[in-house]
Amino acid sequence: MTAFIVVVFLLVYLGLFLGGLPFLQLDRTGVVLLGAIALIATEVVPLAQVGEVVHLPTLALLFAFMVISAQLRLGGFYDWLVAWLDRRALAPPALLGAVIALAAVLSAVFSNDIVCLAMAPVLAQACRARGYAQLPHLLALACAANLGSAATLIGNPQNMLIGEVLRLNFGAYLRVATLPLLLGSIATWAIIAWLSRGRWHEVGLSARPPRARRADDVGVALDRWQTLKGLTVAALLCAAFLWVPWPRDLLALAGAGLLLTSRRLHSRHMLGLVDWQLLVLFVGLFIVNHALQQTGLPAQAVALLVGAGFDLQTPAPLFAASALLNNLVSLVPAVMLLLPVANAPLDGPLLALSSTLAGNLLLISSIANLIVVQAAAQQGVRIDWHAHARVGLPVTLVTLGITAIASWARLAIG
């Protein structure tokens, strides 16, 4: 049976690496689901035990914040925010800095994928209307969203998983992450601004600012009441995470339930914006990785690595392995593989920071990057591997370096 589990595991992670399996109409979620079904059907993981294998608090937290983000999207908050920024008529370098700051702050609470999905089309249109180059601003949005999402334990799915499984303190993690990510955001602005020097405007387009647009001229019109509800619930939850010793998943579910109780926004529309594919991916990965852990092979592999001088239970190797694995099998699967060896107090924050920051390296390293690329394509802007790597590579190396130095200093201070 061990051989069968290993084959299923390898096929699942091959599918994650390739984005699917040859000759089959399966995406990453489909591959993981198929692997989980195979393990359940053969009773490697009995159906009765699935509830014990799947980490329900993580799924509950993830679902709840998807609902909160759906509230803000339907309320027109993200579209209004970009339109408001556009009306400031900032020069391109200043606009670049504002985009980075806004994307980072929003992604720390509302998830990087959601922020990019909502902001990218409106940002591209705003840049085009002013004759500004869209490429640097869109790449800044993707990089800043990934950076900002690493700042909290609710900013992205892998951080939610790490925080819930390792029971990390919300405030303590925030204190660890704030300084390196603040410096990383400044460095990101400097890198993109330097690479964009002399190329701030689109060739053939007038740089003259267009007529100021109203919020209801773009995307979804702002609904002040629905936006206020969403922001209030999010703010109360963040405050509770910091100061109330209650389970984050239960608090978040209560907030989501409150928002679903609405006289104007139909639950069908809100639940239609929930990423059910991602939730299924989580369930499948919990099952597949649990089956492999039961074989004892991961523990043996860790022991072999220790013998070879690469101990994943020490900070530097764990930091490096996390950044590398993220770009091989994507964020959540990489984190699930490494969670069992994250035992030291700083391991959780290191795993969260390195895995998320590495998401800026390649075009396919994070969903946020792909969302921005798709939005750019709809505006006639092509972002290929080379264009992304020209920004993503230095941003990733510099931000990982800043985080490594900050983590080393924290360890040295004790």
C-alpha positions as CSV (number, residue, x, y, z in Angstrom):
1,M,0.0,0.0,0.0
2,T,2.9,2.4,0.6
3,A,3.9,2.1,-3.1
4,F,0.3,3.0,-4.1
5,I,0.3,6.1,-1.8
6,V,3.7,7.2,-3.2
7,V,2.5,6.9,-6.8
8,V,-0.7,8.9,-6.0
9,F,1.4,11.5,-4.2
10,L,3.9,11.9,-7.0
11,L,1.1,12.1,-9.7
12,V,-0.7,14.8,-7.7
13,Y,2.4,16.9,-7.2
14,L,3.4,16.4,-10.8
15,G,0.0,17.7,-11.8
16,L,0.5,20.7,-9.4
17,F,3.9,21.4,-11.1
18,L,2.5,21.1,-14.7
19,G,-0.8,22.7,-14.0
20,G,-2.6,19.5,-14.9
21,L,-1.9,16.0,-16.3
22,P,-1.2,15.1,-19.9
23,F,-4.1,13.9,-22.0
24,L,-6.6,14.7,-19.2
25,Q,-8.9,17.8,-18.9
26,L,-7.8,18.4,-15.3
27,D,-6.5,21.5,-13.7
28,R,-4.6,21.6,-10.4
29,T,-7.7,21.3,-8.3
30,G,-9.0,18.4,-10.4
31,V,-5.7,16.5,-10.1
32,V,-5.7,16.9,-6.3
33,L,-9.3,15.9,-6.0
34,L,-8.7,12.8,-8.2
35,G,-5.8,11.8,-5.9
36,A,-7.9,12.3,-2.8
37,I,-10.8,10.2,-4.3
38,A,-8.3,7.4,-5.1
39,L,-7.1,7.3,-1.5
40,I,-10.6,7.4,0.0
41,A,-11.9,4.8,-2.5
42,T,-9.1,2.3,-1.6
43,E,-9.7,3.1,2.1
44,V,-6.1,4.3,2.6
45,V,-7.9,7.3,4.2
46,P,-11.3,5.9,5.3
47,L,-14.2,8.1,4.6
48,A,-15.1,8.2,8.2
49,Q,-11.7,9.7,9.0
50,V,-11.8,12.5,6.5
51,G,-13.3,14.9,9.0
52,E,-10.3,14.3,11.3
53,V,-7.7,14.7,8.5
54,V,-9.1,17.9,7.0
55,H,-8.2,21.0,9.1
56,L,-11.7,22.5,9.4
57,P,-10.6,25.8,11.2
58,T,-8.4,26.7,8.2
59,L,-11.3,26.1,5.8
60,A,-13.7,28.0,7.9
61,L,-11.4,31.0,8.1
62,L,-10.7,31.0,4.4
63,F,-14.4,30.7,3.5
64,A,-15.3,33.5,5.9
65,F,-12.8,36.0,4.4
66,M,-13.9,35.1,0.9
67,V,-17.4,36.2,1.9
68,I,-16.1,39.4,3.4
69,S,-14.2,40.2,0.2
70,A,-17.3,39.4,-1.8
71,Q,-19.2,42.0,0.2
72,L,-16.7,44.6,-0.7
73,R,-16.5,43.7,-4.4
74,L,-20.3,43.8,-4.7
75,G,-20.3,47.1,-2.8
76,G,-18.0,48.6,-5.4
77,F,-15.3,49.4,-2.8
78,Y,-12.2,48.3,-4.9
79,D,-13.4,50.1,-8.0
80,W,-14.1,53.2,-6.1
81,L,-10.7,53.2,-4.5
82,V,-8.8,53.0,-7.8
83,A,-11.1,55.7,-9.3
84,W,-10.4,57.9,-6.2
85,L,-6.7,57.4,-6.6
86,D,-7.0,58.2,-10.3
87,R,-8.6,61.5,-9.5
88,R,-5.6,62.6,-7.4
89,A,-3.8,63.0,-10.8
90,L,-0.5,61.8,-9.4
91,A,2.7,61.7,-11.5
92,P,3.6,58.1,-12.5
93,P,6.3,57.6,-9.7
94,A,3.9,58.8,-7.1
95,L,1.0,56.8,-8.5
96,L,3.3,53.7,-8.4
97,G,4.0,54.3,-4.7
98,A,0.3,54.8,-4.0
99,V,-0.6,51.6,-5.8
100,I,2.0,49.7,-3.8
101,A,0.9,51.1,-0.5
102,L,-2.8,50.5,-1.2
103,A,-2.4,47.0,-2.6
104,A,-0.1,46.0,0.3
105,V,-2.5,47.3,3.0
106,L,-5.6,45.8,1.4
107,S,-4.0,42.4,0.8
108,A,-3.0,42.1,4.4
109,V,-6.7,41.8,5.2
110,F,-8.7,40.9,2.1
111,S,-6.3,38.4,0.3
112,N,-3.9,39.2,-2.5
113,D,-5.9,37.3,-5.1
114,I,-9.1,39.2,-4.4
115,V,-7.3,42.6,-4.4
116,C,-5.7,41.9,-7.8
117,L,-8.9,40.6,-9.3
118,A,-10.8,43.7,-8.3
119,M,-8.2,46.4,-8.8
120,A,-6.2,45.3,-11.9
121,P,-8.8,46.0,-14.6
122,V,-9.7,49.4,-13.2
123,L,-6.0,50.3,-12.7
124,A,-5.2,49.4,-16.2
125,Q,-8.0,51.5,-17.6
126,A,-7.0,54.5,-15.4
127,C,-3.4,54.3,-16.6
128,R,-4.4,54.0,-20.2
129,A,-6.8,57.0,-19.9
130,R,-3.9,59.2,-18.6
131,G,-1.4,57.9,-21.1
132,Y,0.7,56.2,-18.3
133,A,2.6,53.0,-19.0
134,Q,0.4,50.2,-17.7
135,L,3.1,47.6,-17.3
136,P,5.0,49.0,-14.3
137,H,1.8,49.9,-12.4
138,L,0.3,46.4,-13.0
139,L,3.5,44.6,-12.0
140,A,3.7,46.8,-8.9
141,L,0.1,45.8,-8.0
142,A,1.0,42.1,-8.2
143,C,4.3,42.4,-6.3
144,A,2.7,44.6,-3.6
145,A,-0.3,42.3,-3.2
146,N,2.0,39.4,-2.6
147,L,4.1,41.4,-0.2
148,G,1.2,42.8,1.7
149,S,-0.6,39.4,2.1
150,A,2.5,38.1,4.0
151,A,1.9,40.8,6.7
152,T,-0.9,39.0,8.5
153,L,-2.2,35.5,9.2
154,I,-5.3,36.2,7.1
155,G,-3.6,37.8,4.0
156,N,-3.5,34.6,1.9
157,P,-4.5,31.0,2.1
158,Q,-1.1,29.6,3.1
159,N,-0.8,32.1,6.0
160,M,-4.2,31.1,7.2
161,L,-3.1,27.5,7.1
162,I,0.2,28.1,8.9
163,G,-1.5,30.3,11.5
164,E,-4.3,27.8,12.3
165,V,-2.2,24.6,12.3
166,L,0.7,26.1,14.3
167,R,-1.7,28.2,16.5
168,L,0.4,31.3,15.9
169,N,-0.5,34.5,17.8
170,F,-2.0,37.1,15.4
171,G,-0.3,40.1,17.1
172,A,3.1,38.4,17.6
173,Y,3.2,37.4,13.9
174,L,2.3,40.9,12.8
175,R,5.2,42.3,14.9
176,V,7.6,39.9,13.2
177,A,6.4,40.6,9.7
178,T,5.8,44.4,9.7
179,L,9.4,45.7,9.5
180,P,10.8,43.4,6.7
181,L,7.6,43.9,4.7
182,L,7.6,47.6,5.1
183,L,11.2,47.8,3.9
184,G,10.4,45.3,1.2
185,S,7.6,47.5,-0.1
186,I,9.9,50.5,-0.3
187,A,12.5,48.4,-2.1
188,T,9.8,47.2,-4.5
189,W,8.9,50.8,-5.4
190,A,12.6,51.7,-5.8
191,I,13.3,48.7,-8.1
192,I,10.3,49.2,-10.4
193,A,10.8,53.0,-10.5
194,W,14.4,52.5,-11.5
195,L,13.6,49.9,-14.1
196,S,10.8,52.2,-15.5
197,R,12.9,55.4,-15.7
198,G,12.3,57.2,-19.0
199,R,9.4,54.9,-19.9
200,W,6.6,56.2,-17.7
201,H,4.2,56.9,-20.7
202,E,2.7,54.8,-23.4
203,V,4.1,55.6,-26.8
204,G,1.4,57.3,-29.0
205,L,-0.9,58.2,-26.1
206,S,-1.3,61.6,-24.7
207,A,0.0,62.2,-21.2
208,R,-2.6,64.9,-20.6
209,P,-4.8,64.0,-17.7
210,P,-8.4,63.2,-18.9
211,R,-11.6,64.6,-17.4
212,A,-11.8,63.5,-13.8
213,R,-14.0,60.5,-13.6
214,R,-16.7,59.8,-11.0
215,A,-16.7,56.6,-8.9
216,D,-19.8,55.4,-10.8
217,D,-18.0,55.7,-14.1
218,V,-16.0,52.6,-13.5
219,G,-16.9,49.0,-12.7
220,V,-19.3,48.5,-9.9
221,A,-20.9,51.7,-8.5
222,L,-20.1,52.4,-4.9
223,D,-22.7,51.3,-2.4
224,R,-21.7,53.2,0.7
225,W,-23.8,51.1,3.1
226,Q,-22.6,47.7,1.9
227,T,-19.0,48.9,1.8
228,L,-19.3,50.3,5.3
229,K,-20.7,47.0,6.5
230,G,-17.9,45.0,5.0
231,L,-15.2,47.3,6.3
232,T,-16.7,47.4,9.8
233,V,-16.9,43.6,10.1
234,A,-13.3,43.3,8.8
235,A,-12.0,46.0,11.3
236,L,-13.8,44.3,14.2
237,L,-12.4,40.9,13.3
238,C,-8.9,42.3,13.1
239,A,-9.3,43.9,16.5
240,A,-10.7,40.7,17.9
241,F,-7.8,38.7,16.5
242,L,-5.4,41.1,18.3
243,W,-7.0,41.4,21.6
244,V,-9.7,38.6,22.2
245,P,-8.5,35.1,22.9
246,W,-11.3,33.4,21.0
247,P,-10.8,31.1,18.0
248,R,-10.2,33.1,14.8
249,D,-12.2,30.7,12.6
250,L,-15.4,31.1,14.8
251,L,-15.1,34.8,14.9
252,A,-14.6,35.0,11.2
253,L,-17.6,32.7,10.5
254,A,-19.8,34.9,12.8
255,G,-18.7,38.0,10.7
256,A,-19.4,36.2,7.4
257,G,-22.8,35.1,8.7
258,L,-23.7,38.7,9.7
259,L,-22.9,39.9,6.1
260,L,-24.9,37.1,4.5
261,T,-27.9,38.3,6.5
262,S,-28.7,41.1,4.1
263,R,-31.9,42.6,2.6
264,R,-30.2,43.9,-0.5
265,L,-27.2,41.6,-1.5
266,H,-28.5,38.1,-2.4
267,S,-26.6,35.3,-0.8
268,R,-26.4,33.7,-4.3
269,H,-24.3,36.6,-5.5
270,M,-22.0,36.6,-2.5
271,L,-21.5,32.8,-2.5
272,G,-20.9,33.0,-6.2
273,L,-17.7,34.9,-5.6
274,V,-16.4,32.3,-3.1
275,D,-13.5,30.4,-4.6
276,W,-14.9,26.9,-4.1
277,Q,-12.1,25.5,-6.3
278,L,-9.5,26.7,-3.7
279,L,-11.5,25.1,-0.9
280,V,-11.7,21.8,-2.7
281,L,-7.9,22.0,-3.4
282,F,-7.3,22.4,0.4
283,V,-9.5,19.4,1.3
284,G,-7.7,17.2,-1.3
285,L,-4.3,18.3,-0.2
286,F,-5.0,17.6,3.4
287,I,-6.0,14.0,2.5
288,V,-3.1,13.4,0.1
289,N,-0.4,14.8,2.5
290,H,-1.9,12.9,5.5
291,A,-1.7,9.6,3.6
292,L,2.0,10.3,2.8
293,Q,2.8,11.3,6.4
294,Q,1.3,8.0,7.6
295,T,3.9,6.0,5.6
296,G,6.7,7.5,7.6
297,L,8.6,8.4,4.5
298,P,8.7,12.2,5.1
299,A,10.2,11.6,8.5
300,Q,12.9,9.4,6.9
301,A,13.6,12.0,4.2
302,V,14.1,14.7,6.9
303,A,16.5,12.4,8.7
304,L,18.5,11.8,5.5
305,L,18.6,15.5,4.9
306,V,19.9,16.1,8.4
307,G,22.6,13.5,7.8
308,A,23.6,15.4,4.7
309,G,23.9,18.7,6.6
310,F,20.6,20.2,5.5
311,D,18.3,20.2,8.5
312,L,14.9,21.5,7.7
313,Q,14.2,22.0,11.3
314,T,16.7,24.9,11.4
315,P,15.8,28.3,10.2
316,A,18.0,28.8,7.1
317,P,17.3,25.5,5.4
318,L,13.6,25.8,6.1
319,F,13.6,29.4,4.7
320,A,15.4,28.3,1.5
321,A,13.3,25.1,1.0
322,S,10.1,27.0,1.4
323,A,11.1,29.6,-1.3
324,L,12.2,26.8,-3.6
325,L,9.2,24.5,-3.2
326,N,6.8,27.3,-3.8
327,N,8.1,27.8,-7.3
328,L,8.0,24.0,-8.0
329,V,4.5,23.0,-6.7
330,S,2.8,26.4,-5.8
331,L,2.2,28.0,-2.4
332,V,-0.3,25.9,-0.5
333,P,1.1,22.4,-1.5
334,A,4.6,23.6,-0.6
335,V,3.5,24.8,2.8
336,M,1.6,21.6,3.5
337,L,4.8,19.6,2.8
338,L,6.9,21.6,5.2
339,L,4.4,22.2,8.1
340,P,5.4,18.9,9.9
341,V,9.0,20.1,10.3
342,A,8.0,23.6,11.5
343,N,8.5,23.2,15.3
344,A,10.6,26.1,16.5
345,P,8.9,29.4,17.6
346,L,10.2,31.3,14.5
347,D,9.5,28.5,12.0
348,G,5.9,29.5,11.4
349,P,6.7,33.2,10.6
350,L,9.7,32.1,8.4
351,L,7.6,29.6,6.5
352,A,4.8,32.2,6.0
353,L,7.1,35.0,4.9
354,S,9.4,33.0,2.6
355,S,6.7,31.1,0.8
356,T,4.7,34.2,0.1
357,L,7.6,36.5,-0.9
358,A,8.8,33.8,-3.3
359,G,5.5,34.2,-5.1
360,N,6.9,37.2,-6.9
361,L,9.7,35.2,-8.6
362,L,8.0,33.7,-11.6
363,L,4.8,34.4,-13.5
364,I,3.2,31.2,-12.3
365,S,4.5,31.4,-8.7
366,S,1.2,32.9,-7.5
367,I,-2.4,33.2,-8.6
368,A,-2.2,37.0,-8.1
369,N,0.5,37.3,-10.8
370,L,-1.7,35.4,-13.3
371,I,-4.8,37.5,-12.4
372,V,-2.9,40.7,-13.2
373,V,-1.5,39.2,-16.5
374,Q,-5.1,38.3,-17.6
375,A,-6.3,41.8,-16.7
376,A,-3.5,43.3,-18.7
377,A,-4.2,41.1,-21.7
378,Q,-7.8,42.4,-21.7
379,Q,-6.4,45.9,-22.0
380,G,-4.1,44.9,-24.9
381,V,-0.9,44.8,-22.7
382,R,1.1,41.7,-22.9
383,I,3.1,40.6,-19.9
384,D,5.3,37.6,-20.7
385,W,7.8,35.6,-18.7
386,H,10.6,38.0,-19.5
387,A,8.7,41.2,-18.7
388,H,7.6,39.7,-15.3
389,A,11.0,38.3,-14.4
390,R,12.7,41.6,-15.1
391,V,10.8,42.9,-12.1
392,G,9.9,39.8,-10.2
393,L,13.5,38.4,-9.9
394,P,15.1,41.5,-8.3
395,V,12.0,42.1,-6.1
396,T,12.0,38.5,-4.8
397,L,15.8,38.4,-4.1
398,V,15.8,41.8,-2.4
399,T,12.7,41.1,-0.3
400,L,13.8,37.6,0.7
401,G,17.2,39.1,1.6
402,I,15.7,41.8,3.8
403,T,13.5,39.2,5.5
404,A,16.4,36.8,6.1
405,I,18.5,39.6,7.6
406,A,15.6,40.7,9.8
407,S,15.0,37.1,11.0
408,W,18.7,36.6,11.7
409,A,18.8,39.8,13.7
410,R,15.7,38.6,15.7
411,L,17.3,35.3,16.4
412,A,20.6,36.9,17.4
413,I,18.8,39.3,19.8
414,G,16.9,36.3,21.2
